[in-house]
């Protein structure tokens, strides 16, 4: 059984972290921050820096609190759906704080998971085999929690593995599709703040294209295999395919996995270029700070 407990976190602690993030954005450096993990949307940061008590994932600051209420409520709704389907989620809390200079910032706060309890660590230390209980647990999680319209990111780094139990860590970017195949992505209004206005349709299309690759059980499991390359767990690719194909009507094919991985290595840098373009325009033309740390989630490098 997990011993994860979410500590009490004060607004002043979150504002202290926020001040450090603002400094990091100006310097374009993560020096002075305690980083626990990189995602495409957010960075998992520990606070306080010297002796972290919790991990926080930050949303894009907005001038009005109402702009963040939808994305925060979407996290709660997504968590409720996972729990109702039988999945386990790391204890969390959604928070909204106002900075002294006016903007509001949303945070997802969670307890710290020891490195040896991360699912990613298990793959680095255990022998690759199709019958490994972690692979079976991830497979069963997706089969239980994903629907045909869910865009579920179940890649290995998003889980903890404790005493044979699988715990979902990352619930920060819930997404799905409606009956007309339109993307439902509550974070899109926040993401739009990061690119020039004329390029927002391009960002919306890119987001829909990327998230469609996670839609439904087959796609979600395929993406789990694809991103094994990202954590340098290539030896687990074929065992994972074998494990997942035991429950899929349409088998995952190795050549498709390889093609998707190669495409991802091309697509993500393109999205980052859009962000860099907006940052340059905002800082040089509008003379305003860019409220986002652009990172390469594959290397952890600030770009």
C-alpha positions as CSV (number, residue, x, y, z in Angstrom):
1,X,0.0,0.0,0.0
2,X,1.3,3.5,-0.8
3,X,2.4,5.8,2.0
4,X,2.0,8.9,-0.2
5,X,0.7,11.8,1.9
6,X,0.2,15.3,0.5
7,X,1.6,17.8,3.0
8,X,-0.1,21.1,3.9
9,X,1.1,23.7,1.4
10,X,0.5,27.4,2.1
11,X,-0.1,30.1,-0.5
12,X,3.1,31.8,0.6
13,X,5.1,28.7,-0.3
14,X,3.6,28.6,-3.7
15,X,4.3,32.3,-4.2
16,X,7.9,31.7,-3.1
17,X,8.2,29.1,-5.8
18,X,6.5,31.3,-8.3
19,X,9.0,34.1,-7.6
20,X,11.9,31.7,-8.3
21,X,10.2,30.5,-11.5
22,X,9.9,34.1,-12.7
23,X,13.6,34.6,-12.0
24,X,14.4,31.4,-13.9
25,X,12.3,32.6,-16.9
26,X,14.3,35.8,-17.1
27,X,17.6,33.9,-16.9
28,X,16.5,31.1,-19.1
29,X,18.0,28.7,-16.7
30,X,16.8,26.1,-14.2
31,X,19.7,26.8,-11.8
32,X,18.4,27.2,-8.3
33,X,15.3,25.1,-8.9
34,X,14.8,21.5,-7.9
35,X,13.6,19.6,-11.0
36,X,11.9,16.2,-10.6
37,X,10.7,15.8,-14.2
38,X,10.0,17.3,-17.6
39,X,6.8,17.1,-19.6
40,X,5.7,18.7,-22.8
41,X,3.4,21.1,-20.9
42,X,4.9,21.6,-17.4
43,X,8.0,20.9,-15.3
44,X,7.7,19.1,-11.9
45,X,9.5,21.3,-9.4
46,X,10.2,20.6,-5.7
47,X,9.8,23.2,-3.0
48,X,11.4,24.4,-0.8
49,X,14.6,24.0,-2.9
50,X,16.9,22.8,-0.1
51,X,14.6,20.3,1.5
52,X,11.6,19.8,-0.8
53,X,8.3,18.8,0.9
54,X,6.2,18.7,-2.3
55,X,6.2,18.8,-6.1
56,X,4.3,21.4,-8.0
57,X,3.4,21.8,-11.7
58,X,2.6,25.3,-12.8
59,X,0.0,26.6,-15.3
60,X,0.5,29.7,-17.5
61,X,-0.4,32.9,-15.4
62,X,-3.5,34.7,-16.4
63,X,-4.8,38.2,-15.6
64,X,-8.2,36.8,-14.3
65,X,-8.8,33.9,-12.0
66,X,-11.8,32.8,-14.1
67,X,-9.4,31.9,-16.9
68,X,-7.8,29.2,-14.8
69,X,-10.9,27.8,-13.2
70,X,-11.8,25.6,-16.2
71,X,-8.4,24.0,-16.5
72,X,-8.2,23.3,-12.8
73,X,-11.7,21.8,-12.7
74,X,-10.8,19.7,-15.7
75,X,-8.0,18.1,-13.7
76,X,-10.4,17.2,-10.9
77,X,-12.9,15.8,-13.4
78,X,-10.2,13.7,-15.1
79,X,-9.0,12.4,-11.7
80,X,-12.6,11.4,-10.8
81,X,-13.0,9.5,-14.0
82,X,-9.7,7.6,-13.5
83,X,-10.7,6.7,-9.9
84,X,-14.2,5.6,-10.9
85,X,-12.6,3.3,-13.5
86,X,-10.5,1.7,-10.8
87,X,-7.2,3.5,-11.3
88,X,-5.0,4.9,-8.6
89,X,-3.8,8.5,-8.6
90,X,-1.1,10.1,-6.5
91,X,-2.7,12.4,-3.9
92,X,-3.0,15.9,-5.3
93,X,-4.5,19.3,-4.9
94,X,-5.3,22.0,-7.4
95,X,-4.5,25.5,-6.2
96,X,-4.9,29.1,-7.4
97,X,-2.8,31.9,-6.1
98,X,-2.5,35.6,-7.0
99,X,0.9,37.2,-7.4
100,X,1.7,40.6,-5.8
101,X,1.9,42.0,-9.3
102,X,-1.6,40.9,-10.2
103,X,-1.7,37.8,-12.3
104,X,-3.2,34.5,-11.1
105,X,-1.3,31.2,-11.3
106,X,-2.7,27.7,-11.1
107,X,-0.7,24.9,-9.5
108,X,-1.0,21.1,-9.3
109,X,0.6,20.1,-5.9
110,X,1.6,16.5,-5.2
111,X,3.8,14.6,-2.7
112,X,7.3,13.6,-3.6
113,X,7.9,10.1,-5.0
114,X,11.2,8.5,-4.2
115,X,13.3,7.7,-7.3
116,X,13.3,4.0,-6.6
117,X,9.4,4.0,-6.6
118,X,9.2,5.5,-10.1
119,X,8.1,3.1,-12.8
120,X,10.9,4.5,-15.0
121,X,13.4,3.3,-12.4
122,X,12.0,-0.2,-12.5
123,X,12.6,-0.5,-16.2
124,X,16.2,0.6,-15.8
125,X,16.9,-2.0,-13.1
126,X,14.8,-5.0,-14.1
127,X,15.2,-7.5,-16.9
128,X,13.0,-6.9,-19.9
129,X,10.3,-9.6,-20.2
130,X,6.7,-9.6,-21.6
131,X,5.4,-11.0,-18.3
132,X,6.8,-8.2,-16.2
133,X,4.0,-7.1,-13.7
134,X,4.6,-3.4,-14.4
135,X,3.9,-3.9,-18.1
136,X,0.8,-5.9,-17.3
137,X,-0.3,-3.2,-14.8
138,X,0.1,-0.4,-17.3
139,X,-1.8,-2.4,-19.9
140,X,-4.7,-3.1,-17.5
141,X,-4.7,0.6,-16.4
142,X,-5.2,1.7,-20.0
143,X,-7.8,-1.0,-20.7
144,X,-9.8,0.1,-17.7
145,X,-9.4,3.9,-17.8
146,X,-9.2,4.8,-21.4
147,X,-12.3,5.2,-23.6
148,X,-12.6,5.7,-27.4
149,X,-12.7,9.5,-26.9
150,X,-10.1,9.8,-24.1
151,X,-6.6,11.1,-24.9
152,X,-4.8,9.2,-22.2
153,X,-1.0,9.7,-21.7
154,X,0.0,6.5,-20.0
155,X,3.7,6.6,-20.8
156,X,6.0,4.9,-18.2
157,X,7.4,8.1,-16.6
158,X,3.8,9.1,-15.6
159,X,3.6,6.3,-13.0
160,X,4.9,5.2,-9.6
161,X,5.2,1.5,-8.8
162,X,4.9,0.6,-5.2
163,X,4.5,-2.9,-3.8
164,X,2.9,-4.2,-7.0
165,X,0.5,-1.2,-7.3
166,X,0.5,1.3,-10.1
167,X,-0.1,5.0,-9.3
168,X,-0.7,7.7,-11.9
169,X,1.5,10.8,-11.3
170,X,0.7,13.1,-14.2
171,X,-2.9,14.4,-14.5
172,X,-2.0,18.0,-15.5
173,X,-3.2,18.0,-19.1
174,X,-6.5,16.2,-19.5
175,X,-7.8,16.0,-23.0
176,X,-10.3,14.2,-25.2
177,X,-12.5,14.4,-28.3
178,X,-16.2,15.0,-28.7
179,X,-18.7,13.1,-30.9
180,X,-17.7,15.2,-33.9
181,X,-14.0,14.5,-33.4
182,X,-13.3,18.0,-32.1
183,X,-10.5,18.3,-29.6
184,X,-11.5,19.0,-26.0
185,X,-8.4,20.5,-24.4
186,X,-9.1,22.9,-21.4
187,X,-5.5,24.0,-21.4
188,X,-5.7,25.4,-25.0
189,X,-6.6,29.0,-23.9
190,X,-3.5,28.9,-21.8
191,X,-1.3,27.5,-24.5
192,X,-2.6,30.1,-26.9
193,X,-0.9,32.7,-24.7
194,X,2.5,31.2,-25.7
195,X,2.3,31.7,-29.5
196,X,1.6,34.7,-31.8
197,X,-2.0,35.3,-32.5
198,X,-1.8,34.4,-36.3
199,X,-0.2,31.1,-35.4
200,X,-2.8,30.0,-32.9
201,X,-4.7,28.0,-35.5
202,X,-1.5,26.2,-36.3
203,X,-0.9,25.4,-32.6
204,X,-4.5,24.1,-32.3
205,X,-4.1,21.8,-35.3
206,X,-0.7,20.6,-34.0
207,X,-2.2,19.9,-30.6
208,X,-5.1,18.0,-32.1
209,X,-2.8,16.0,-34.3
210,X,-0.5,15.1,-31.3
211,X,-3.3,14.3,-28.9
212,X,-5.2,12.1,-31.4
213,X,-2.2,9.8,-31.2
214,X,-3.3,9.1,-27.5
215,X,-7.0,8.6,-28.3
216,X,-8.5,5.3,-27.3
217,X,-6.9,2.2,-25.9
218,X,-4.9,1.1,-28.9
219,X,-3.3,4.5,-29.4
220,X,-2.6,5.0,-25.7
221,X,-0.8,1.7,-25.5
222,X,1.1,2.3,-28.7
223,X,2.3,5.6,-27.3
224,X,3.5,3.9,-24.2
225,X,5.7,1.8,-26.4
226,X,6.8,4.8,-28.5
227,X,8.0,6.7,-25.5
228,X,10.1,3.9,-24.2
229,X,12.7,5.2,-26.6
230,X,12.5,8.6,-24.8
231,X,13.7,7.1,-21.5
232,X,16.2,4.9,-23.3
233,X,14.3,1.7,-22.5
234,X,14.6,0.4,-26.1
235,X,15.1,-3.2,-24.8
236,X,11.5,-3.1,-23.4
237,X,9.9,-2.2,-26.7
238,X,9.3,-5.6,-28.1
239,X,8.3,-7.2,-24.7
240,X,5.8,-4.3,-24.2
241,X,4.3,-4.9,-27.7
242,X,3.9,-8.6,-26.9
243,X,2.2,-7.8,-23.5
244,X,-0.1,-5.2,-24.9
245,X,-1.1,-7.2,-28.0
246,X,-2.5,-10.0,-25.8
247,X,-5.6,-7.8,-25.2
248,X,-5.8,-5.7,-28.4
249,X,-7.9,-6.7,-31.4
250,X,-5.6,-4.8,-33.7
251,X,-2.0,-5.5,-32.8
252,X,0.6,-2.8,-32.3
253,X,3.2,-3.1,-35.0
254,X,6.9,-2.4,-34.5
255,X,7.3,-0.4,-37.7
256,X,4.4,1.9,-36.6
257,X,6.1,2.5,-33.2
258,X,9.4,3.4,-35.0
259,X,7.6,5.7,-37.4
260,X,5.8,7.5,-34.6
261,X,9.0,7.9,-32.6
262,X,10.8,9.5,-35.6
263,X,7.8,11.8,-36.2
264,X,7.8,12.9,-32.6
265,X,11.4,13.8,-32.7
266,X,10.5,16.1,-35.6
267,X,7.2,17.5,-34.4
268,X,8.1,18.6,-30.8
269,X,11.0,20.8,-31.9
270,X,8.6,22.6,-34.4
271,X,6.2,23.4,-31.5
272,X,9.1,24.7,-29.4
273,X,10.1,27.0,-32.3
274,X,6.6,28.5,-32.2
275,X,7.1,29.3,-28.6
276,X,10.5,30.8,-29.1
277,X,9.1,33.0,-31.8
278,X,6.5,34.4,-29.5
279,X,9.0,34.8,-26.7
280,X,11.3,36.9,-28.9
281,X,8.4,39.0,-30.1
282,X,7.0,39.6,-26.6
283,X,10.3,40.4,-25.0
284,X,11.7,42.7,-27.8
285,X,8.5,44.3,-29.2
286,X,6.0,44.3,-26.3
287,X,8.8,44.6,-23.7
288,X,6.9,42.1,-21.5
289,X,8.3,39.0,-19.7
290,X,7.5,35.7,-21.3
291,X,5.8,33.6,-18.6
292,X,7.0,30.2,-19.6
293,X,10.2,28.2,-19.4
294,X,10.7,26.6,-22.9
295,X,12.5,23.3,-22.3
296,X,13.5,20.3,-24.4
297,X,11.6,17.6,-22.6
298,X,13.9,15.0,-24.1
299,X,17.1,16.5,-22.7
300,X,15.9,18.8,-19.9
301,X,17.7,21.7,-21.6
302,X,16.3,25.2,-21.5
303,X,15.9,26.6,-25.0
